[in-house]
């Protein structure tokens, strides 16, 4: 019984140490979520104005550009999958991968070849373990992405897309020969709805679909008229890559906030479970201690009665 009591006390100490770790990780994730939301809010005005400029350019000009032109017979599709670099975030990465797998099956059913562009060690590990080829991969910034990271990804996917087009390509910093050409690009990421709701989402990045990310204010009027210098085509060549960068950066920030929220929720659940285990082991240890005391008392009483009977028999 003493050995059993020592075992439960050791389990209590071990669970208490685990609880401290999970509680600390919960607090860290909670503090970083606020920063991620602030960064997303700070980038929103730039993305909105860039979207308005692209919309005005597409509305008031008739310039054909590879990034805005639908291929006649698309045969190759790219998928950019945004996962996490670290675990302990519940089903965050697995939900994104499941959504990507559904999209891959859909594209294969349409007769398209699929190239994978993966962000995050979890996604890289998943496809690497299954020996699935990855066109390009990035890691190390899933919970705190920078705009330079979005630019690097944008350069790679635009270069791959332009390699599959016969029209004149825009200039990028990435060699298009590094990856195979694609005719369209889809992005699979987790959209941050609230602290309790994060949903895997799929958007088609190119060919470009210019969509406002937020509802315009009620007092906002029609799009303003722009003068394009030197001409609309040059402006489009300069703005469209920036627009893709902005959209990818938006996806990365949404994914970062979702990852931190999922990690906070997972760590809170782990902390609560640890507390439940501590209470359970404490209760069992108390029962074992009480059972040991009762047994000792019974043995003492039994010994005293035996001695009393022996004394009475000798008299």
Buried (B, 14 or more C-beta within 10 A) or exposed (E): EEEBBEBBBEBBEBBBEBBEBBBEBBBBBBEBBEEBBEBBEEBBEEBBEBBBBBBBBBEEBEBEBBBBEEBEEBBBBBBBBBBBBEEBBBEBBBBBBEBBBEBBEBBEEEEBEBBBBBBBBBBBBBBBEEEEEBBBBBBEBBBBBEBEBBBBBBBBBBBBBBBBBEEEBBEBEBEBEEBBBBBBBBBBBBBBBEBEEBEBBBBEBBBBEBEEEEEEEEEEEEBEEBEBEEEBBEBBBEBBBBBBBBBBBBBBBBBBBBBBBBBBBBBBEBBEBBBEBBEBBBEBBEEBBEEBEEEEEEEEEEEEEEEEEEEEEEE
